[in-house]
Structure formats: C-alpha cells, structure tokens
Amino acid sequence: PQGRPEAARRAISMLRKMDELGFGNCTNHTECEAVCPKEISISNIARFNREIIKASFGSREK
C-alpha cells in the first residue's frame, strides 16, 4: 500500500537514489527549480525536503 504510512520509506529511498546517481541536494531556493532537468516545481522540492526531515527523525531506516 502507498500513502502516508510509507512516506518516510519512500522519501529515504528517493534520497538514497539521488545520492547514488550523484544528484545534488535540492534546496528550497529557486535556483534548483530553474536548472532542474525534470522541471520539478519548488513546491514539490520543498515537500520532499519536509518529508526527508520528518523521516530522519522517525525512521528506523538509516
């Protein structure tokens, strides 16, 4: 099942994949949005960053 119960696991998995591929840290500054090859909006970048912060405090997966 997907949704809120798996949000932390998905966020951590996405972050690991970004690190594996050498993708830089996406910040909440608009520079990331401007150069993003997938044209990901700053609102979605910010949402991902919030999920990472929440996951880092509550997840057993490190």
PDB file of N, H, CA, C and O in Angstrom:
ATOM      1  N   PRO A   1       0.829  -1.211   0.000  1.00  0.00           N
ATOM      2  CA  PRO A   1       0.000   0.000   0.000  1.00  0.00           C
ATOM      3  C   PRO A   1       0.863   1.260   0.000  1.00  0.00           C
ATOM      4  O   PRO A   1       1.958   1.290   0.561  1.00  0.00           O
ATOM      5  N   GLN A   2       0.345   2.274  -0.633  1.00  0.00           N
ATOM      6  H   GLN A   2      -0.545   2.250  -1.088  1.00  0.00           H
ATOM      7  CA  GLN A   2       1.056   3.543  -0.693  1.00  0.00           C
ATOM      8  C   GLN A   2       0.334   4.576   0.141  1.00  0.00           C
ATOM      9  O   GLN A   2      -0.752   4.321   0.662  1.00  0.00           O
ATOM     10  N   GLY A   3       0.927   5.719   0.264  1.00  0.00           N
ATOM     11  H   GLY A   3       1.809   5.926  -0.159  1.00  0.00           H
ATOM     12  CA  GLY A   3       0.305   6.790   1.025  1.00  0.00           C
ATOM     13  C   GLY A   3       1.121   7.175   2.232  1.00  0.00           C
ATOM     14  O   GLY A   3       2.319   6.904   2.302  1.00  0.00           O
ATOM     15  N   ARG A   4       0.470   7.804   3.176  1.00  0.00           N
ATOM     16  H   ARG A   4      -0.503   8.024   3.119  1.00  0.00           H
ATOM     17  CA  ARG A   4       1.142   8.317   4.370  1.00  0.00           C
ATOM     18  C   ARG A   4       1.951   7.258   5.122  1.00  0.00           C
ATOM     19  O   ARG A   4       3.061   7.562   5.559  1.00  0.00           O
ATOM     20  N   PRO A   5       1.456   6.043   5.293  1.00  0.00           N
ATOM     21  CA  PRO A   5       2.240   5.063   6.058  1.00  0.00           C
ATOM     22  C   PRO A   5       3.629   4.786   5.470  1.00  0.00           C
ATOM     23  O   PRO A   5       4.555   4.447   6.206  1.00  0.00           O
ATOM     24  N   GLU A   6       3.776   4.926   4.163  1.00  0.00           N
ATOM     25  H   GLU A   6       3.024   5.202   3.565  1.00  0.00           H
ATOM     26  CA  GLU A   6       5.055   4.632   3.516  1.00  0.00           C
ATOM     27  C   GLU A   6       5.830   5.881   3.112  1.00  0.00           C
ATOM     28  O   GLU A   6       6.853   5.771   2.437  1.00  0.00           O
ATOM     29  N   ALA A   7       5.374   7.050   3.504  1.00  0.00           N
ATOM     30  H   ALA A   7       4.542   7.139   4.053  1.00  0.00           H
ATOM     31  CA  ALA A   7       6.002   8.299   3.061  1.00  0.00           C
ATOM     32  C   ALA A   7       7.469   8.381   3.468  1.00  0.00           C
ATOM     33  O   ALA A   7       8.312   8.755   2.653  1.00  0.00           O
ATOM     34  N   ALA A   8       7.782   8.043   4.696  1.00  0.00           N
ATOM     35  H   ALA A   8       7.096   7.739   5.358  1.00  0.00           H
ATOM     36  CA  ALA A   8       9.169   8.129   5.167  1.00  0.00           C
ATOM     37  C   ALA A   8      10.067   7.165   4.400  1.00  0.00           C
ATOM     38  O   ALA A   8      11.166   7.533   3.987  1.00  0.00           O
ATOM     39  N   ARG A   9       9.608   5.947   4.212  1.00  0.00           N
ATOM     40  H   ARG A   9       8.715   5.648   4.548  1.00  0.00           H
ATOM     41  CA  ARG A   9      10.410   4.947   3.489  1.00  0.00           C
ATOM     42  C   ARG A   9      10.653   5.389   2.041  1.00  0.00           C
ATOM     43  O   ARG A   9      11.759   5.238   1.523  1.00  0.00           O
ATOM     44  N   ARG A  10       9.621   5.932   1.391  1.00  0.00           N
ATOM     45  H   ARG A  10       8.722   6.054   1.812  1.00  0.00           H
ATOM     46  CA  ARG A  10       9.783   6.391   0.011  1.00  0.00           C
ATOM     47  C   ARG A  10      10.739   7.576  -0.072  1.00  0.00           C
ATOM     48  O   ARG A  10      11.578   7.639  -0.971  1.00  0.00           O
ATOM     49  N   ALA A  11      10.614   8.512   0.862  1.00  0.00           N
ATOM     50  H   ALA A  11       9.932   8.461   1.592  1.00  0.00           H
ATOM     51  CA  ALA A  11      11.485   9.694   0.852  1.00  0.00           C
ATOM     52  C   ALA A  11      12.945   9.287   1.031  1.00  0.00           C
ATOM     53  O   ALA A  11      13.818   9.779   0.316  1.00  0.00           O
ATOM     54  N   ILE A  12      13.211   8.405   1.968  1.00  0.00           N
ATOM     55  H   ILE A  12      12.502   8.006   2.549  1.00  0.00           H
ATOM     56  CA  ILE A  12      14.583   7.937   2.199  1.00  0.00           C
ATOM     57  C   ILE A  12      15.102   7.185   0.978  1.00  0.00           C
ATOM     58  O   ILE A  12      16.263   7.340   0.601  1.00  0.00           O
ATOM     59  N   SER A  13      14.258   6.381   0.368  1.00  0.00           N
ATOM     60  H   SER A  13      13.314   6.255   0.675  1.00  0.00           H
ATOM     61  CA  SER A  13      14.644   5.642  -0.828  1.00  0.00           C
ATOM     62  C   SER A  13      14.987   6.596  -1.974  1.00  0.00           C
ATOM     63  O   SER A  13      15.967   6.388  -2.689  1.00  0.00           O
ATOM     64  N   MET A  14      14.182   7.632  -2.143  1.00  0.00           N
ATOM     65  H   MET A  14      13.386   7.801  -1.562  1.00  0.00           H
ATOM     66  CA  MET A  14      14.448   8.623  -3.188  1.00  0.00           C
ATOM     67  C   MET A  14      15.764   9.349  -2.925  1.00  0.00           C
ATOM     68  O   MET A  14      16.545   9.576  -3.850  1.00  0.00           O
ATOM     69  N   LEU A  15      16.010   9.710  -1.680  1.00  0.00           N
ATOM     70  H   LEU A  15      15.376   9.525  -0.929  1.00  0.00           H
ATOM     71  CA  LEU A  15      17.245  10.408  -1.327  1.00  0.00           C
ATOM     72  C   LEU A  15      18.461   9.519  -1.584  1.00  0.00           C
ATOM     73  O   LEU A  15      19.474   9.995  -2.097  1.00  0.00           O
ATOM     74  N   ARG A  16      18.376   8.250  -1.238  1.00  0.00           N
ATOM     75  H   ARG A  16      17.553   7.863  -0.821  1.00  0.00           H
ATOM     76  CA  ARG A  16      19.480   7.310  -1.498  1.00  0.00           C
ATOM     77  C   ARG A  16      19.762   7.194  -2.991  1.00  0.00           C
ATOM     78  O   ARG A  16      20.918   7.165  -3.412  1.00  0.00           O
ATOM     79  N   LYS A  17      18.697   7.126  -3.789  1.00  0.00           N
ATOM     80  H   LYS A  17      17.757   7.149  -3.448  1.00  0.00           H
ATOM     81  CA  LYS A  17      18.859   7.014  -5.240  1.00  0.00           C
ATOM     82  C   LYS A  17      19.492   8.280  -5.807  1.00  0.00           C
ATOM     83  O   LYS A  17      20.342   8.209  -6.695  1.00  0.00           O
ATOM     84  N   MET A  18      19.076   9.441  -5.292  1.00  0.00           N
ATOM     85  H   MET A  18      18.386   9.498  -4.571  1.00  0.00           H
ATOM     86  CA  MET A  18      19.673  10.701  -5.735  1.00  0.00           C
ATOM     87  C   MET A  18      21.165  10.714  -5.425  1.00  0.00           C
ATOM     88  O   MET A  18      21.968  11.130  -6.260  1.00  0.00           O
ATOM     89  N   ASP A  19      21.541  10.261  -4.230  1.00  0.00           N
ATOM     90  H   ASP A  19      20.889   9.922  -3.551  1.00  0.00           H
ATOM     91  CA  ASP A  19      22.956  10.195  -3.848  1.00  0.00           C
ATOM     92  C   ASP A  19      23.722   9.231  -4.748  1.00  0.00           C
ATOM     93  O   ASP A  19      24.835   9.523  -5.187  1.00  0.00           O
ATOM     94  N   GLU A  20      23.110   8.078  -5.015  1.00  0.00           N
ATOM     95  H   GLU A  20      22.206   7.841  -4.658  1.00  0.00           H
ATOM     96  CA  GLU A  20      23.738   7.058  -5.861  1.00  0.00           C
ATOM     97  C   GLU A  20      24.025   7.600  -7.258  1.00  0.00           C
ATOM     98  O   GLU A  20      25.059   7.286  -7.849  1.00  0.00           O
ATOM     99  N   LEU A  21      23.113   8.409  -7.783  1.00  0.00           N
ATOM    100  H   LEU A  21      22.273   8.664  -7.303  1.00  0.00           H
ATOM    101  CA  LEU A  21      23.260   8.947  -9.132  1.00  0.00           C
ATOM    102  C   LEU A  21      24.064  10.242  -9.181  1.00  0.00           C
ATOM    103  O   LEU A  21      24.258  10.819 -10.251  1.00  0.00           O
ATOM    104  N   GLY A  22      24.531  10.693  -8.022  1.00  0.00           N
ATOM    105  H   GLY A  22      24.374  10.223  -7.153  1.00  0.00           H
ATOM    106  CA  GLY A  22      25.321  11.913  -7.985  1.00  0.00           C
ATOM    107  C   GLY A  22      24.494  13.174  -8.153  1.00  0.00           C
ATOM    108  O   GLY A  22      25.007  14.222  -8.546  1.00  0.00           O
ATOM    109  N   PHE A  23      23.229  13.064  -7.855  1.00  0.00           N
ATOM    110  H   PHE A  23      22.812  12.213  -7.536  1.00  0.00           H
ATOM    111  CA  PHE A  23      22.330  14.206  -7.969  1.00  0.00           C
ATOM    112  C   PHE A  23      22.493  15.076  -6.735  1.00  0.00           C
ATOM    113  O   PHE A  23      22.483  14.571  -5.612  1.00  0.00           O
ATOM    114  N   GLY A  24      22.643  16.366  -6.932  1.00  0.00           N
ATOM    115  H   GLY A  24      22.651  16.776  -7.844  1.00  0.00           H
ATOM    116  CA  GLY A  24      22.870  17.276  -5.815  1.00  0.00           C
ATOM    117  C   GLY A  24      21.664  17.412  -4.904  1.00  0.00           C
ATOM    118  O   GLY A  24      20.552  17.003  -5.242  1.00  0.00           O
ATOM    119  N   ASN A  25      21.910  17.991  -3.753  1.00  0.00           N
ATOM    120  H   ASN A  25      22.813  18.324  -3.479  1.00  0.00           H
ATOM    121  CA  ASN A  25      20.852  18.244  -2.786  1.00  0.00           C
ATOM    122  C   ASN A  25      19.941  19.348  -3.304  1.00  0.00           C
ATOM    123  O   ASN A  25      20.412  20.443  -3.610  1.00  0.00           O
ATOM    124  N   CYS A  26      18.670  19.082  -3.405  1.00  0.00           N
ATOM    125  H   CYS A  26      18.287  18.192  -3.157  1.00  0.00           H
ATOM    126  CA  CYS A  26      17.701  20.091  -3.829  1.00  0.00           C
ATOM    127  C   CYS A  26      17.326  20.941  -2.624  1.00  0.00           C
ATOM    128  O   CYS A  26      16.865  20.424  -1.606  1.00  0.00           O
ATOM    129  N   THR A  27      17.524  22.234  -2.746  1.00  0.00           N
ATOM    130  H   THR A  27      17.898  22.654  -3.573  1.00  0.00           H
ATOM    131  CA  THR A  27      17.218  23.142  -1.645  1.00  0.00           C
ATOM    132  C   THR A  27      15.906  23.861  -1.909  1.00  0.00           C
ATOM    133  O   THR A  27      15.301  23.709  -2.970  1.00  0.00           O
ATOM    134  N   ASN A  28      15.482  24.635  -0.942  1.00  0.00           N
ATOM    135  H   ASN A  28      15.974  24.758  -0.080  1.00  0.00           H
ATOM    136  CA  ASN A  28      14.238  25.388  -1.079  1.00  0.00           C
ATOM    137  C   ASN A  28      14.467  26.749  -1.730  1.00  0.00           C
ATOM    138  O   ASN A  28      13.643  27.654  -1.591  1.00  0.00           O
ATOM    139  N   HIS A  29      15.572  26.892  -2.430  1.00  0.00           N
ATOM    140  H   HIS A  29      16.241  26.158  -2.542  1.00  0.00           H
ATOM    141  CA  HIS A  29      15.850  28.123  -3.168  1.00  0.00           C
ATOM    142  C   HIS A  29      15.451  27.894  -4.619  1.00  0.00           C
ATOM    143  O   HIS A  29      15.486  26.762  -5.102  1.00  0.00           O
ATOM    144  N   THR A  30      15.082  28.930  -5.299  1.00  0.00           N
ATOM    145  H   THR A  30      15.053  29.849  -4.907  1.00  0.00           H
ATOM    146  CA  THR A  30      14.566  28.766  -6.661  1.00  0.00           C
ATOM    147  C   THR A  30      15.631  28.395  -7.683  1.00  0.00           C
ATOM    148  O   THR A  30      15.295  28.089  -8.827  1.00  0.00           O
ATOM    149  N   GLU A  31      16.920  28.412  -7.300  1.00  0.00           N
ATOM    150  H   GLU A  31      17.193  28.661  -6.371  1.00  0.00           H
ATOM    151  CA  GLU A  31      17.962  28.012  -8.238  1.00  0.00           C
ATOM    152  C   GLU A  31      17.767  26.558  -8.674  1.00  0.00           C
ATOM    153  O   GLU A  31      17.989  26.214  -9.835  1.00  0.00           O
ATOM    154  N   CYS A  32      17.354  25.717  -7.739  1.00  0.00           N
ATOM    155  H   CYS A  32      17.174  25.996  -6.796  1.00  0.00           H
ATOM    156  CA  CYS A  32      17.151  24.296  -8.056  1.00  0.00           C
ATOM    157  C   CYS A  32      16.026  24.119  -9.070  1.00  0.00           C
ATOM    158  O   CYS A  32      16.140  23.327 -10.006  1.00  0.00           O
ATOM    159  N   GLU A  33      14.955  24.851  -8.879  1.00  0.00           N
ATOM    160  H   GLU A  33      14.862  25.494  -8.119  1.00  0.00           H
ATOM    161  CA  GLU A  33      13.822  24.768  -9.803  1.00  0.00           C
ATOM    162  C   GLU A  33      14.238  25.228 -11.196  1.00  0.00           C
ATOM    163  O   GLU A  33      13.830  24.637 -12.195  1.00  0.00           O
ATOM    164  N   ALA A  34      15.043  26.275 -11.264  1.00  0.00           N
ATOM    165  H   ALA A  34      15.375  26.756 -10.452  1.00  0.00           H
ATOM    166  CA  ALA A  34      15.438  26.849 -12.551  1.00  0.00           C
ATOM    167  C   ALA A  34      16.286  25.895 -13.389  1.00  0.00           C
ATOM    168  O   ALA A  34      16.195  25.911 -14.617  1.00  0.00           O
ATOM    169  N   VAL A  35      17.105  25.071 -12.749  1.00  0.00           N
ATOM    170  H   VAL A  35      17.179  25.058 -11.752  1.00  0.00           H
ATOM    171  CA  VAL A  35      18.006  24.191 -13.504  1.00  0.00           C
ATOM    172  C   VAL A  35      17.573  22.724 -13.498  1.00  0.00           C
ATOM    173  O   VAL A  35      18.272  21.878 -14.056  1.00  0.00           O
ATOM    174  N   CYS A  36      16.459  22.417 -12.891  1.00  0.00           N
ATOM    175  H   CYS A  36      15.891  23.105 -12.438  1.00  0.00           H
ATOM    176  CA  CYS A  36      16.006  21.027 -12.800  1.00  0.00           C
ATOM    177  C   CYS A  36      15.677  20.471 -14.185  1.00  0.00           C
ATOM    178  O   CYS A  36      14.848  21.041 -14.895  1.00  0.00           O
ATOM    179  N   PRO A  37      16.318  19.360 -14.580  1.00  0.00           N
ATOM    180  CA  PRO A  37      16.046  18.793 -15.901  1.00  0.00           C
ATOM    181  C   PRO A  37      14.624  18.238 -16.033  1.00  0.00           C
ATOM    182  O   PRO A  37      14.120  18.091 -17.147  1.00  0.00           O
ATOM    183  N   LYS A  38      13.988  17.935 -14.928  1.00  0.00           N
ATOM    184  H   LYS A  38      14.397  18.054 -14.023  1.00  0.00           H
ATOM    185  CA  LYS A  38      12.616  17.411 -14.962  1.00  0.00           C
ATOM    186  C   LYS A  38      11.578  18.492 -14.668  1.00  0.00           C
ATOM    187  O   LYS A  38      10.382  18.211 -14.593  1.00  0.00           O
ATOM    188  N   GLU A  39      12.049  19.741 -14.500  1.00  0.00           N
ATOM    189  H   GLU A  39      13.020  19.970 -14.561  1.00  0.00           H
ATOM    190  CA  GLU A  39      11.174  20.887 -14.241  1.00  0.00           C
ATOM    191  C   GLU A  39      10.289  20.678 -13.015  1.00  0.00           C
ATOM    192  O   GLU A  39       9.104  21.010 -13.028  1.00  0.00           O
ATOM    193  N   ILE A  40      10.878  20.126 -11.959  1.00  0.00           N
ATOM    194  H   ILE A  40      11.841  19.856 -11.949  1.00  0.00           H
ATOM    195  CA  ILE A  40      10.145  19.913 -10.710  1.00  0.00           C
ATOM    196  C   ILE A  40       9.964  21.260 -10.025  1.00  0.00           C
ATOM    197  O   ILE A  40      10.921  22.021  -9.878  1.00  0.00           O
ATOM    198  N   SER A  41       8.750  21.550  -9.613  1.00  0.00           N
ATOM    199  H   SER A  41       7.973  20.931  -9.733  1.00  0.00           H
ATOM    200  CA  SER A  41       8.446  22.852  -9.019  1.00  0.00           C
ATOM    201  C   SER A  41       9.042  22.980  -7.621  1.00  0.00           C
ATOM    202  O   SER A  41       9.289  21.985  -6.938  1.00  0.00           O
ATOM    203  N   ILE A  42       9.267  24.223  -7.212  1.00  0.00           N
ATOM    204  H   ILE A  42       9.067  25.031  -7.766  1.00  0.00           H
ATOM    205  CA  ILE A  42       9.825  24.495  -5.890  1.00  0.00           C
ATOM    206  C   ILE A  42       8.900  23.982  -4.793  1.00  0.00           C
ATOM    207  O   ILE A  42       9.371  23.595  -3.723  1.00  0.00           O
ATOM    208  N   SER A  43       7.599  23.973  -5.039  1.00  0.00           N
ATOM    209  H   SER A  43       7.217  24.288  -5.908  1.00  0.00           H
ATOM    210  CA  SER A  43       6.675  23.465  -4.017  1.00  0.00           C
ATOM    211  C   SER A  43       6.868  21.966  -3.802  1.00  0.00           C
ATOM    212  O   SER A  43       6.771  21.492  -2.670  1.00  0.00           O
ATOM    213  N   ASN A  44       7.139  21.217  -4.863  1.00  0.00           N
ATOM    214  H   ASN A  44       7.217  21.602  -5.783  1.00  0.00           H
ATOM    215  CA  ASN A  44       7.396  19.783  -4.711  1.00  0.00           C
ATOM    216  C   ASN A  44       8.777  19.515  -4.121  1.00  0.00           C
ATOM    217  O   ASN A  44       8.953  18.555  -3.371  1.00  0.00           O
ATOM    218  N   ILE A  45       9.753  20.348  -4.452  1.00  0.00           N
ATOM    219  H   ILE A  45       9.610  21.128  -5.062  1.00  0.00           H
ATOM    220  CA  ILE A  45      11.076  20.224  -3.839  1.00  0.00           C
ATOM    221  C   ILE A  45      10.965  20.459  -2.337  1.00  0.00           C
ATOM    222  O   ILE A  45      11.542  19.717  -1.542  1.00  0.00           O
ATOM    223  N   ALA A  46      10.223  21.489  -1.954  1.00  0.00           N
ATOM    224  H   ALA A  46       9.754  22.091  -2.600  1.00  0.00           H
ATOM    225  CA  ALA A  46      10.034  21.799  -0.530  1.00  0.00           C
ATOM    226  C   ALA A  46       9.300  20.669   0.180  1.00  0.00           C
ATOM    227  O   ALA A  46       9.640  20.324   1.312  1.00  0.00           O
ATOM    228  N   ARG A  47       8.304  20.096  -0.470  1.00  0.00           N
ATOM    229  H   ARG A  47       8.028  20.376  -1.390  1.00  0.00           H
ATOM    230  CA  ARG A  47       7.560  18.978   0.121  1.00  0.00           C
ATOM    231  C   ARG A  47       8.485  17.789   0.346  1.00  0.00           C
ATOM    232  O   ARG A  47       8.425  17.155   1.399  1.00  0.00           O
ATOM    233  N   PHE A  48       9.332  17.480  -0.618  1.00  0.00           N
ATOM    234  H   PHE A  48       9.381  17.995  -1.474  1.00  0.00           H
ATOM    235  CA  PHE A  48      10.291  16.379  -0.478  1.00  0.00           C
ATOM    236  C   PHE A  48      11.246  16.645   0.684  1.00  0.00           C
ATOM    237  O   PHE A  48      11.532  15.747   1.475  1.00  0.00           O
ATOM    238  N   ASN A  49      11.736  17.879   0.783  1.00  0.00           N
ATOM    239  H   ASN A  49      11.504  18.609   0.140  1.00  0.00           H
ATOM    240  CA  ASN A  49      12.646  18.218   1.882  1.00  0.00           C
ATOM    241  C   ASN A  49      11.969  18.070   3.240  1.00  0.00           C
ATOM    242  O   ASN A  49      12.599  17.618   4.195  1.00  0.00           O
ATOM    243  N   ARG A  50      10.697  18.444   3.340  1.00  0.00           N
ATOM    244  H   ARG A  50      10.185  18.812   2.564  1.00  0.00           H
ATOM    245  CA  ARG A  50       9.959  18.254   4.599  1.00  0.00           C
ATOM    246  C   ARG A  50       9.832  16.774   4.931  1.00  0.00           C
ATOM    247  O   ARG A  50       9.987  16.381   6.087  1.00  0.00           O
ATOM    248  N   GLU A  51       9.550  15.951   3.927  1.00  0.00           N
ATOM    249  H   GLU A  51       9.423  16.270   2.987  1.00  0.00           H
ATOM    250  CA  GLU A  51       9.424  14.508   4.155  1.00  0.00           C
ATOM    251  C   GLU A  51      10.754  13.907   4.620  1.00  0.00           C
ATOM    252  O   GLU A  51      10.768  13.025   5.479  1.00  0.00           O
ATOM    253  N   ILE A  52      11.861  14.376   4.059  1.00  0.00           N
ATOM    254  H   ILE A  52      11.850  15.091   3.361  1.00  0.00           H
ATOM    255  CA  ILE A  52      13.181  13.886   4.471  1.00  0.00           C
ATOM    256  C   ILE A  52      13.446  14.246   5.927  1.00  0.00           C
ATOM    257  O   ILE A  52      13.938  13.420   6.696  1.00  0.00           O
ATOM    258  N   ILE A  53      13.120  15.477   6.305  1.00  0.00           N
ATOM    259  H   ILE A  53      12.720  16.148   5.680  1.00  0.00           H
ATOM    260  CA  ILE A  53      13.330  15.898   7.696  1.00  0.00           C
ATOM    261  C   ILE A  53      12.483  15.056   8.633  1.00  0.00           C
ATOM    262  O   ILE A  53      12.974  14.582   9.658  1.00  0.00           O
ATOM    263  N   LYS A  54      11.212  14.866   8.290  1.00  0.00           N
ATOM    264  H   LYS A  54      10.814  15.251   7.458  1.00  0.00           H
ATOM    265  CA  LYS A  54      10.339  14.041   9.139  1.00  0.00           C
ATOM    266  C   LYS A  54      10.850  12.609   9.210  1.00  0.00           C
ATOM    267  O   LYS A  54      10.853  12.000  10.280  1.00  0.00           O
ATOM    268  N   ALA A  55      11.280  12.072   8.078  1.00  0.00           N
ATOM    269  H   ALA A  55      11.277  12.566   7.208  1.00  0.00           H
ATOM    270  CA  ALA A  55      11.766  10.691   8.037  1.00  0.00           C
ATOM    271  C   ALA A  55      13.035  10.525   8.861  1.00  0.00           C
ATOM    272  O   ALA A  55      13.237   9.489   9.494  1.00  0.00           O
ATOM    273  N   SER A  56      13.886  11.539   8.854  1.00  0.00           N
ATOM    274  H   SER A  56      13.722  12.381   8.340  1.00  0.00           H
ATOM    275  CA  SER A  56      15.142  11.417   9.595  1.00  0.00           C
ATOM    276  C   SER A  56      14.918  11.379  11.105  1.00  0.00           C
ATOM    277  O   SER A  56      15.748  10.842  11.838  1.00  0.00           O
ATOM    278  N   PHE A  57      13.816  11.938  11.572  1.00  0.00           N
ATOM    279  H   PHE A  57      13.142  12.374  10.976  1.00  0.00           H
ATOM    280  CA  PHE A  57      13.514  11.903  12.999  1.00  0.00           C
ATOM    281  C   PHE A  57      12.763  10.647  13.418  1.00  0.00           C
ATOM    282  O   PHE A  57      12.891  10.195  14.556  1.00  0.00           O
ATOM    283  N   GLY A  58      11.979  10.080  12.504  1.00  0.00           N
ATOM    284  H   GLY A  58      11.875  10.447  11.579  1.00  0.00           H
ATOM    285  CA  GLY A  58      11.120   8.986  12.918  1.00  0.00           C
ATOM    286  C   GLY A  58      11.395   7.637  12.307  1.00  0.00           C
ATOM    287  O   GLY A  58      10.755   6.654  12.681  1.00  0.00           O
ATOM    288  N   SER A  59      12.321   7.558  11.383  1.00  0.00           N
ATOM    289  H   SER A  59      12.840   8.356  11.079  1.00  0.00           H
ATOM    290  CA  SER A  59      12.521   6.302  10.676  1.00  0.00           C
ATOM    291  C   SER A  59      13.589   5.438  11.328  1.00  0.00           C
ATOM    292  O   SER A  59      14.553   5.942  11.905  1.00  0.00           O
ATOM    293  N   ARG A  60      13.401   4.147  11.227  1.00  0.00           N
ATOM    294  H   ARG A  60      12.619   3.738  10.758  1.00  0.00           H
ATOM    295  CA  ARG A  60      14.424   3.189  11.668  1.00  0.00           C
ATOM    296  C   ARG A  60      15.402   2.898  10.539  1.00  0.00           C
ATOM    297  O   ARG A  60      16.484   2.360  10.773  1.00  0.00           O
ATOM    298  N   GLU A  61      15.016   3.259   9.300  1.00  0.00           N
ATOM    299  H   GLU A  61      14.137   3.696   9.110  1.00  0.00           H
ATOM    300  CA  GLU A  61      15.881   3.040   8.146  1.00  0.00           C
ATOM    301  C   GLU A  61      16.863   4.183   8.048  1.00  0.00           C
ATOM    302  O   GLU A  61      16.463   5.337   7.894  1.00  0.00           O
ATOM    303  N   LYS A  62      18.137   3.879   8.135  1.00  0.00           N
ATOM    304  H   LYS A  62      18.463   2.942   8.260  1.00  0.00           H
ATOM    305  CA  LYS A  62      19.172   4.918   8.031  1.00  0.00           C
ATOM    306  C   LYS A  62      20.124   4.572   6.925  1.00  0.00           C
ATOM    307  O   LYS A  62      21.070   5.316   6.670  1.00  0.00           O
TER     308      LYS A  62
END
